[in-house]
Structure formats: structure tokens, C-alpha cells
């Protein structure tokens, strides 16, 4: 049995992409006979058992911009130092860019693996076109202190025996911005739980629409994700007038939360464009309820400016939704334009509106795109395939 310790600042039930990655991967590793332990930020500091019997050690940290993460990293170092003396760890598995080198003691675990979900260079570059005043506190920190953050990132990459990049694009970013040998890096895409996220039948779709407070004949265009600047949500709002001219029964549904007043700013922008009645904010939707949300939707849109391999897009594809997204990052490695989804340039509200209208006017094409997207996930991105690749990386690292 292989003992694996994940270090992650986010984890189930309140989670983003990194938290989802650790949650699903740890469950699959347990299924394949390994013993995972998760070190994460939480409301209490104690060992606990999740419903999937994954041991989770939560570190109590106040959620304060800049200071909160530093406190977590400091507490993580202390906890891992103590754990090192009590628990034999084969694999220490860090998750970048959120975990710096100083959060993990030297010699913790027989070998160190890092998964790179994005890079600070990429995160900062995506914010360059945005007015500084429109950024939240974390985004301002990233743009201002990019070089310092990159140094922390580089130190952990240098220490890592193997690096998992979530896309070929991510691998290229690492090679371009950090002095890391290519042989260290293995591209392994994020996976999707295809039993949890699956296409809905017509009666199920209508049921979930009613549960959300919509009419059965409302056409729901869904976005799921954080309300951050790099997610391109102003572009999405700019498409609404074009689509609403032809279809009165549309609702643009946004599920997710920001760090500060992002939702209010997006509401003001929608009001300025006189489309506020077509825009619905659902706030953060718990992971266990997400399948119902995807099931209620008719189209999924993801107008992001910077991505590596977004979970929300993959979950929407697994749910059989036609997906419209952007030509950025690792997205084109999965979405083949016109075959299993549609791609538009970032900031291109006109192009995005055209694709939405095309799918609304051609429901048979929308159905075919959704089926093809689901097939892509089933064949290439199911967790059984992903975990086997990760285990291969673990074994290679342990072998030296």
C-alpha cells in the first residue's frame, strides 16, 4: 500500500479546481489500493474521516487576503514536520501554484510530486489588460508581486522529482518560464466522474429547471466558476443583448462566487446594458448539487481569458451539454471546434453570441455536439484512466 499525502489549500466540500482535483484523485487512489491523506485549510484543526474514508487533516486558518495563505503555509510546515515523525509518507503531492516550497519540509516523504494547475506567470499575464481598480485583492497581489510568487513556484518545481502538468499548454508554460528539465514533466489531464456528471433526460431537465425557479420553456445558458477578472464574464454579459433580440425566453445563469464585490459589479454592468432581467446569479453551488445544475441547462458557456484544463468545462461536457468556450490555454487540446464544442477568441462577445444563436437555431447540432463532448470525456478523461497515469508517475519517482 502506497501512503500519499496531498497538500492543498482547498478541498471538498468548498472547492475550486485544485480542490476538485485532490478530492477525486484521492478517492480513486483509495479505490486502487493506496492510502491517501489530505492536508488542507479548514475551520478546525483535527484529523477527520470524509464520507469516502479519506483521512483529512484540517488546519484552522482565518480567510484573510495575503495573510491567510501565509498562515496556512506556516501551519502546514509545522503539521508536516510533526507528521513526518509519526507517519511514513511515500508520496508528498503538492499542488501549484497555490503551495510554495516553504510549506513543505525538506525530506517530507520519500519523493515529492507537484501538479501544476496554472502558473503565476500565466495568472498575472491574464490580468494585464484589466484596470487595476477592477481587480480583487488577490488579483492585485498576483499582478504586483508576480516575480516573488514565481520564485516560490520555481523552488518547489526544482525540488519536485516529477511534475504533472494538466495540459500540454501548461507544460509549455513551465518550460518557458522556469528552468525545469522536460523529462521531469508528464502531461495528465484532469478527469471527470462520469457517473456523477451525465446527460439528463427531458423530464429530468424540466424538473431541475422548476426546482431552480425557472419555467420549463426557459432556455438556460449556464456559466459555472469563480467571478474573477480572468473568467471573462463581462464578455458574456455583452452577448446578452444580441441573443435577447431573437429569443425572449433566455436566461443567462451564473453560478459561482467572487472574493469581494465582483457580483455587484457584474450586476451594475448588466443594468448598464439593460439586460439585468436576463441575468440570474445563483451564488456558489455545492459540489453535490452541481449535476442538477448542469442537467437544467441547455448550453454551457465559458468565456475565460486564461485556463489550463478547467473542471467546469469538462463537467459540462460529461453532462452532455454543448459547450462554447475560448481558444486559450489547454482548452483547444480537448475542444475541437465544431466537433465536440465551439471555440471563440477571448473578449469576442459578437463571436460568442453568434455561436449561442447558432446552437439555439439548430437544436439537432446542439444535441450532436453534446453527445460528442460526452464521448470525449468517456474515452479520454474518465478518472480510471487518469489515476493509472498518476500511479505510473508515482512509481517512476519512487524508482528514482
Buried (B, 14 or more C-beta within 10 A) or exposed (E): EBBBBBBBBBBBEBBBBBBBBBBBBBBBBBEEEBBBBBBBBBEEEEEEEBEBEBBBBBBEBEEEEEEBBBBBBBBBBEBBBEBBEEBEBBBBBBBBBBBBBBBBBEEBBBBBBBBBBBBBBBBBBBBEEBEEEEBBEBBBBBBEBBEEBBEBBBBBBEBBBBBBBBBBBBBBBBBEBBEBEEEBBBBBBBBBBBEBBBBBEEEEBBBBBEEBEBEEEBBBBBBBBBBBBBBBBBBBBBBBBBBBEEBEEBBBBBBBBBBBEBBEBBBEBBEEBEBBEBBBBBEEBEBEEBBBBBBBBBBBBBBBBBBBBBBBBBBBBBBBBBBBBBEBBBBBBBBBEEEBBBBBEBBBBEBBBBBBBBBBEEEEBBBBBBBBBBEBBBEBBBBEBBBEBBBEBBEBBBEE
